[in-house]
Amino acid sequence: MSVVPLHKLVSLNVAECVYLEALPESMGNLNSLVVLYVNECGSLKALPQSIGNSNSLVKLNLYGCGSLKALPEGMGNLNSLVELNLYGCVYLEALPKSMGNLNSLVELNLNGCVYLEALPKSMGNLNSLVELDLSSCGSLKALPKSMGNLNSLVELNLNGCVYLEALPKSMGNLNSLVELDLSSCGSLKALPKSMDNLNSLVELNLNGCVYLEALPKSMGNLNSLVELNLNGCVYLEALPKSMGNLNCLVQLDLRGCKSLEALPKSIGNLKNLKVFK
């Protein structure tokens, strides 16, 4: 099978071709290809090595490719790739080391990659990455220290990473981070002290972090924090005194914090607080 003659092809959509098991090696000759939709191709087990030659590719959608177990190392050669969607690739076990070479990548969706156990250290080289969705990566136990190098990262979603026990100290270097979702991270026991360096953080969701026992004493340094959700943090025993320094805080949810016996007096300093549950 060959697609060599299609030199001018810009967009290719083979979505929902449920019996498609493979793409031809000649795919790499599609020099003008900008958008490739392969979503919901449930029988697709691999991508051709030659896909790394698709220098014009900007968007690659592999949503729901439930039989895909690995990505080729050549993926790192996709210099123009801006958006990579791997949502629901449930059997994907690892990402290639070459992922760190995707200098143009802005959005990476790994939601529902339930067998993904780790991320490559090279992930920290993704200088253009703005959105990273790791929600429901049920086998993910840790994040690489290099994550702290993602200077452009604005949104990080770790919702439902049930075996994630800790966050790297380098998280405090994410100067552009605005939204951090750690909801339902049932094994998370603590947050790194370096969290207080996240000066751009607006939303912090810790809903359902049932084993979280304490918050860093310096939480009050999060000058931009508007919304803090601690709903269902059943083992959280106290809030730090510095909470009263969260001058921008508008919404605080403490429902289900059964071990919380008292609030710090400094809570009264939250002059912008409008929603308190």
C-alpha positions in Angstrom: 0.0 0.0 0.0 1.3 3.4 -0.9 0.3 7.0 -0.4 3.4 8.5 -2.1 1.6 10.4 -4.9 -0.4 12.5 -2.4 2.3 15.2 -2.0 -0.1 18.0 -1.6 -2.3 16.3 1.0 -2.8 18.7 4.0 -5.4 16.8 6.1 -6.0 13.1 6.4 -8.9 11.7 8.5 -9.2 7.9 9.0 -11.1 8.2 12.3 -13.3 5.3 13.4 -11.7 2.9 10.9 -12.1 0.3 13.6 -10.4 -2.6 11.7 -7.4 -0.5 10.6 -4.4 -2.3 12.1 -1.5 -0.3 10.6 -0.6 2.7 8.5 1.8 2.3 5.6 5.5 3.3 5.9 5.0 5.6 2.9 3.0 7.9 5.3 6.3 9.6 6.0 6.4 10.9 2.4 3.4 13.2 3.0 5.5 16.3 3.3 2.6 18.7 3.2 0.4 16.9 5.8 -0.6 19.3 8.6 -3.5 17.4 10.3 -3.8 13.6 10.9 -6.9 12.2 12.6 -6.5 8.5 13.5 -8.9 8.7 16.5 -11.0 5.7 17.5 -9.1 3.2 15.3 -9.4 0.5 17.9 -7.3 -2.1 16.1 -4.3 0.1 15.4 -1.3 -1.4 17.2 1.5 0.8 16.0 2.5 3.9 14.0 5.1 3.6 11.2 8.6 4.7 12.0 8.5 7.0 9.0 5.9 9.2 10.6 8.9 11.2 12.0 9.5 12.5 8.5 6.1 14.4 8.5 7.8 17.7 9.1 4.7 19.8 8.5 2.5 17.9 10.9 0.9 20.2 13.4 -1.9 18.1 14.9 -2.0 14.4 15.6 -5.1 12.9 17.1 -4.9 9.3 18.4 -7.8 9.5 20.7 -9.3 6.1 21.6 -6.7 4.0 19.9 -7.1 1.3 22.5 -4.7 -1.2 21.1 -1.8 1.2 20.6 1.0 0.1 22.9 3.9 2.3 21.9 5.0 5.2 19.8 8.0 5.2 17.5 11.2 7.0 18.5 10.9 8.9 15.3 8.1 10.9 16.9 10.6 13.2 18.3 11.4 14.5 14.8 8.0 16.1 14.4 9.4 19.6 14.7 6.1 21.4 13.8 3.8 19.3 16.1 1.7 21.6 18.3 -1.1 19.2 19.5 -0.8 15.5 20.4 -3.9 13.7 21.6 -3.5 10.3 23.2 -6.6 10.3 25.3 -7.9 6.8 25.9 -4.9 5.0 24.6 -5.4 2.5 27.4 -2.6 0.1 26.5 0.1 2.7 25.9 2.9 1.7 28.3 5.6 4.2 27.7 6.5 7.4 25.7 9.7 7.5 23.6 12.7 9.4 25.0 12.6 11.5 21.8 9.4 13.2 23.0 11.6 15.8 24.6 12.6 17.0 21.1 9.0 18.2 20.3 10.0 21.9 20.6 6.7 23.2 19.2 4.4 21.0 21.3 1.8 23.2 23.1 -0.8 20.6 24.1 -0.3 17.0 25.2 -3.3 14.9 26.3 -2.6 11.6 28.0 -5.9 11.3 29.8 -6.9 7.7 30.4 -3.6 6.1 29.5 -4.1 3.7 32.4 -1.0 1.6 31.8 1.4 4.4 31.5 3.8 4.0 34.5 6.3 6.8 34.0 7.2 9.8 31.9 10.6 10.1 30.2 13.0 12.6 31.8 13.2 14.3 28.4 9.7 15.7 29.0 11.3 18.6 30.8 12.7 19.8 27.5 9.2 20.7 26.1 9.7 24.4 26.5 6.5 25.3 24.5 4.2 23.0 26.4 1.2 24.9 27.8 -1.3 22.2 28.6 -0.5 18.7 30.0 -3.4 16.3 30.8 -2.4 13.2 32.8 -5.8 12.6 34.4 -6.8 9.0 35.0 -3.3 7.7 34.4 -3.9 5.1 37.0 -0.5 3.5 36.9 1.6 6.6 37.2 3.5 6.6 40.4 5.8 9.6 40.0 6.7 12.6 37.9 10.3 13.2 36.7 12.3 16.0 38.4 12.7 17.5 35.0 9.0 18.6 35.1 10.1 21.7 36.8 11.7 22.9 33.6 8.4 23.3 31.8 8.5 27.1 32.0 5.5 27.7 29.7 3.2 25.2 31.4 -0.1 26.8 32.4 -2.4 23.8 33.0 -1.5 20.6 34.7 -4.2 18.0 35.3 -3.4 14.9 37.5 -6.9 14.1 38.4 -7.4 10.4 39.3 -3.7 9.5 39.4 -4.5 7.2 42.2 -1.0 5.8 42.8 0.8 9.1 42.7 2.4 9.4 46.1 4.4 12.6 45.8 5.2 15.6 43.6 8.8 16.5 42.8 10.4 19.5 44.6 11.0 21.0 41.2 7.3 21.7 40.8 8.0 25.0 42.5 9.8 26.2 39.4 6.6 26.2 37.3 6.4 30.0 37.2 3.6 30.1 34.5 1.3 27.5 36.2 -2.2 28.8 36.6 -4.3 25.6 37.1 -3.2 22.5 39.1 -5.7 19.7 39.4 -4.7 17.0 41.9 -8.3 15.8 42.7 -8.7 12.1 43.5 -5.0 11.5 43.9 -5.8 9.1 46.7 -2.2 8.2 47.6 -0.8 11.7 47.8 0.2 12.4 51.4 1.9 15.8 51.1 2.7 18.7 48.8 6.3 19.9 48.3 7.4 23.0 50.3 8.5 24.5 47.0 4.8 24.9 46.1 4.9 28.4 47.7 6.9 29.6 44.7 4.0 29.1 42.3 3.2 32.8 42.0 0.9 32.5 39.0 -1.3 29.7 40.5 -4.9 30.7 40.4 -6.7 27.3 40.9 -5.6 24.4 43.2 -7.9 21.4 43.3 -7.1 18.8 46.0 -10.7 17.4 46.1 -10.6 13.7 47.3 -6.9 13.6 48.3 -8.0 11.4 51.2 -4.5 10.8 52.7 -3.3 14.4 52.6 -2.4 15.2 56.2 -1.1 18.7 55.9 -0.4 21.7 53.7 2.9 23.4 53.5 3.3 26.1 56.1 4.2 28.6 53.4 0.9 28.1 51.5 0.2 31.8 52.2 2.8 32.8 49.7 0.5 31.8 46.8 -0.3 35.5 46.0 -2.5 34.8 43.0 -4.6 31.9 44.4 -8.3 32.5 43.8 -9.8 29.0 44.3 -8.7 26.3 46.8 -10.7 23.0 46.9 -10.0 20.7 49.9 -13.3 18.9 49.7 -13.0 15.3 51.0 -9.5 15.6 52.5 -10.6 13.5 55.4 -7.2 13.2 57.1 -6.3 16.9 56.9 -5.9 17.9 60.5 -5.0 21.6 60.3 -4.6 24.6 58.0 -1.4 26.6 58.1 -1.5 30.0 59.8 -0.2 31.6 56.6 -3.6 30.9 55.0 -4.6 34.4 56.0 -2.1 35.8 53.6 -4.0 34.5 50.5 -5.3 38.0 49.6 -6.8 36.9 46.3 -8.6 33.9 47.6 -12.3 34.0 46.6 -13.4 30.4 47.0 -12.4 27.9 49.8 -14.0 24.4 50.0 -13.5 22.4 53.2 -16.4 20.1 53.0 -15.7 16.6 54.2 -12.5 17.5 56.1 -13.6 15.3 59.0 -10.3 15.6 60.9 -10.1 19.3 60.8 -10.9 20.5 64.3 -10.3 24.2 64.1 -9.5 27.0 61.6 -6.6 29.4 62.1 -7.5 32.9 63.3 -5.8 34.3 60.2 -8.8 33.1 58.1 -10.5 36.3 59.1 -7.9 38.2 57.0 -9.3 36.7 53.8 -11.1 39.9 52.7 -11.9 38.7 49.2 -13.4 35.4 50.3 -16.9 35.1 48.8 -17.6 31.3 48.8 -16.7 29.3 51.9 -18.0 25.8 52.2 
